[in-house]
Amino acid sequence: MSQNDAFAAAAHLHVLLRRKTGRVTDTEWMVNNVEYAQAVVSFARQRAREDGLDELLPLAERLESLVIPVRRPSAPVSAPAPLEAASDPSARYIGRLR
């Protein structure tokens, strides 16, 4: 992420939110605090949906792509390997203790 791109997106969204909704935001805080950026993006999307302010959506998406990290699904947990059959029944329990 380019810091300049993030500030530009935050500033543009700030200006449009101020003009269209009266909401004042902090551009520096948007770039440096993920939770605040998520709240501003959520607010912009909500106002776009409720008030028909579709011009907010591309700016919210741009800010989100630059500031909010992508959450990748974690690797699936694999099942433990089956224990080999042993002639002594207690051997399978001893293997688990190692």
N, C-alpha and C positions, 0 to 999 in steps of 0.2 A: 504494500500500500504506500503510495506517495502521500506524504504529509500535506503537501500543497493541494493535491486532489481532494483529500478528505476535508480540508478547511474550505475549499471552494464549494463542495457539495453542501457542507453544513451551513455556510453563509448564504447560499442560494435558498436553501430550505428555510432558514431563519427569516429571510426577507419575505418570502412568499407566505409563510405562516403569520408573520406580523401584519402583512397587508390584508390577507384573506380572513384571518380568524381573530386577530388582535393578540395572539399568543406571542409573548416575548421569550426567546430561548437564548441559551449561552453556546455560541459556536465552539469555543475552545473546550468547554466541558463535553460537548457532543463528540468531539474527536478523541478526547482523552478518557472518557468514562463509558464503558460499554453499556452499563445499565441505563444511563441517561440517554444514550443514543437509541437504545431499544424503546424507551418510553416516548421519545420524540417521534420515532418512526411509527410506533403504534398510534400515537395521537394523530399524526398526519393521515394515516390510513383510515382511522375512524372518521375524521372530518371529511375526507374525500368521499367516503361511503355515505355518511349522513347528510352532508351538505352539497354533494355533487361537485366537489372541488377536485376533479380528476387530474388537474395539473400538479397536484401534490404527490401523486403516486410515483412518477418517474424519479423525482428528487428523493423521496423516501427510499426507494429501491437502490438508488445510487449511493446514498449515505450508508445504507445497510451493507451493501457489497464492499464498501471501502473500510468501514469501521468495525462492524460486528463479525467476529470470527465464525467461519462455517463449522457447524457441528457435524462431524462425520460419525456415522454409527461405529460403535466399538466392535472390535473383532469378536466373532462368536466364540463362546467358551466351548472348547471341545471336551468330550466325555473322556474320563480317564481310560487308559488302555486296560483291557481285560487282563486279569491275572492268569498266568499260565497254570494249568492243572499240574499238581504235584502228587506224588505217591503218598506223601505224608500230609494229612488234612490240615495240620497246624502250620504248614509251610506258607499257606496263603495269608495267614494272619501276621506272621513274622515279616513278610514282605511289606506289609503296610506300615510297620513300625520303623522301618529304615528311613 
